[in-house]
Amino acid sequence: MSTPEHLPFIALAGPTASGKTAGALALAAVLGRRMPVEIISLDSALVYRGMDIGTAKPTLEERAFVPHHLIDIRDPLHAYSAAEFVQDATRLVGEIRARGALPLLVGGTMLYFKALFDGIDDMPAADPTVRARLEAQAIEQGWPALHAELALVDPATATRLAPGDSQRIQRALEVWQVSGRPLSSFHTAKKGATTASPMSAGALFSLEPENRAWLHERIAQRFDAMLAAGFVDEVRQLRARGDLHPD
């Protein structure tokens, strides 16, 4: 069995409120007796600054106990993609290992885990001009109309999307208009993925509560704690910026 010193990383996954943060800190304390540990966040919300309470972001004290990465790296106005995550995480794993520490990957965004372990399809990058055009079309016609348009060019993707799923409909139509290929074709052509990551040698642990009622109770308690900590005010501050939109 591989020891921590010989693993490229250790990963800890799990659903919301399952105890990932506490588990990661405890694991870091134990492993830290053998070698330094640095945490890489696999959470699509923790990357954004100013979204602290509602994302259950680790506290400053917790981040001082163990170095954390990929937290507060992006303004909420600017999207962060799974492809960017794979690039950042792969680079960080190498850098952390190079300084003699153990990367501990922690999070609940399973898309990030999948992209890191299995690679990600080489889809076209976002095109601001096309997105703006689709946004204007949606304002004029409504997203259900664009969903109907998507059904003509990419029925497989349209079938799995709700008519009001604006973000995914926009992305699917953007991919079609930029590449001339339906989004679903990229998902099925796995052999063509060009960003596959050699990360299969790491150790993955998953927190999987057997009692869903227990987990739901923890989520309810967490939400109450968020409200008490000022979650509503945090949302008001984000809305007051004036430059953010629902997507």
N, C-alpha and C positions, 0 to 999 in steps of 0.2 A: 504494500500500500504506500502511495506517495505521501511524503511528509510535507508540511507547509513550505519548507525551504525549496522543494522541488516542483511545486505547483506554480503555474503561471499566475493563478489567482484563485480565490475562493469567492463564490457567489451565494447570496442569500436573497431569496424571492419570497413573495407572499402577498395576500390581498390586503386591502386597506384595513388598518387598525389591528392587524394580526400580531404586532409586536416586533416589527422588523428593526426599528431604530434601537429599541432596548436590547434586542438580541444581538444586533451588530456591535453595539458598544461593549456588551458582555464578552462577545467573541473576540473583539479586538483586545480587551484586557487580558484574556487568557493567552491568545496567540502572541501578544506583546511581550510575554515573558521569554519568548524564543527569538523574536525578530520584530522590528517596527512594522506597524500596520497603517495603511492609508485607505480611506473609504472613497470609492467612486460611486456617486449616486446614479441610479437608473430610474429616474423619475421625470416624466415629461413636464411636470409643473414646477419642480424645485429649481429648474434652470432660471426661472423668472424672478427678477428683483421686484420687491414691493408686494409679493404674494407670499406672505410668511405664515399667517394664522390659518388661512383657508387651505393651505397645502400641507399643514402639519410639518413644516420645515424644522429640521433639527435646530435646537437652540444654539446660541453663541457659545454657551458653556459646553454643550455636547460636541460642537465643532472644535472647541479648544482642546478637548480631551484626545481626539483623534483627528488628524488632518482629513478634510473632506474636499472632494473635487466635483465639478459640474453642478454647483449650487450658486445661484445669483450671477450667472454668466451672461444673461440676456435680458434686455428690456422687454416688457410684455408686448410692445408694439411689433416686435420682430420675431417671426416664427423660428422654431428650432426643430429640425427634422431628424428622423431616425438615421438617415445617412450621415448627417453631421455628428450624431452621437457615436456611431460606429467609428468614425475617424478619430474623434476626441478620445473615446474610451481606449481604443487600440494604442494610440500614442501614449496615453497616461499609464496603461499597464506596462509598457516598455520602459517609460521613464521611472516609474516607481520601482520596478524590478532592478533597474540599473543602479539605483541608490541603495540597494540591499534591503528594501522593504517589501511587504506582502500586500498586493492589491486586494481589497475586500469590496466586491461589487454588491450593492444593496439597493433594492427597489421593487416597485410593483408594476412598472410599465413593461408588460410582457412582450410588447412589440420590440422594445429595445433589446431584451434578452434574445428574442428570436433573430433579430437583425444581426446581433453580435455573433451568435453561435452558427447560424445558417447562412449568413450573407444576406444581401439585400439586392433586389432587382435593380438593374441599371436603367432607371427611368429618367426622362428628361428633367432638367432643373426647372424650377419655377420661372415663369415668364410674366413679369409685372404688366406688360402691355396686354397680353391675352387675358390675364386675370381681371384687369380693369374693364376690359370690354365685356367679359362675362358678367361682372358685377353690375355694369350699366344695363345689360340685357335683363338681368334678374329683377332690377328695380322696375323696369318697364313691363315685363311679362310675368314675373313671379317665378320662384324656384320650381314649382311643379311643371311649368312649361319647359324649363331647361332639363328637368328630369325626363320628360317625354322625348326631348331631343336626344338625350343620352341613350335612351332605349333604342333609337334607330341605329346608332353607330356602335354601341357597346351594350347589348342586351344583358349580357352576363353580369356586368357591374350594376346596371340599372335595377336588375331584379333584387339585388341585395341591399339597395339603398332606399330609404324612405324619400318620398317626393320633397320633403322639407329639409333634407340633410344637405344644407347649402355648401358646407366646406368640402365634403367628399364629391358632391356633384360637380362643383367648380373644378376640383382637381382632376376628375376623370375627363371632363370636357377639355380642360387645358392640355392634358396629355394627348388627347386625340388631335387637337388642333395643332399642337407643336410637332408631333411625331408622325401623324397619320396612322397611328396604331391604337387600338383600344387598350385601355388600362388593363383589362383582364388578360391580354396577351402577354404582358410583362410578368404577371403573377404566375402564369402557367409555364413560361419558358425558364424554369429554374436553372437549366444548364447554362443559360446565358448570363447568369448573375456574375458580375465582375468584381463585387466588393466582398466576396466571401472571406471570412476571418478565421484564421487558424486558432480558434479559441476553444476547441472541443476538449482540450486536455485539462481544463480547470475543474474544480469541484463545485457542484451546485447543490445547495440545500434549499428546500422549500417548506415554509410554514403553512400547513394545511389544516386548519381547525376542523375537527370532526363534527362539532356542533355549530350549525349555522346560526342558531338562536343566540349562542354565546358571542359570536362575531357581530351580529346585528346589535346586540346590547352594547358592545364596546364601541361600535360606530356611533350609536345614539349618545353615549356618554362623551365621546370625543367631540361631537357636534355641539353639545351643551357647553363643554369647556371652551370651544372656539368662540361661541357667542359671548361667554363671560370674559374672554380675553380681548374682545373688541373686533370680532370678525366683520360685523356690519359696518363699522367705521372704516375698516380696511377696504371693503368693497366700495364704500362711498368715495374714498380717496382715489381709487382707480377710476371710477366713473367721472370724477371731477376733473381728471386730466383733460378730457374732451377729445383725445386723439385715438382712443381705443374703441373697437367695434365688437359685436358679438362673436365673430369668428376668431 
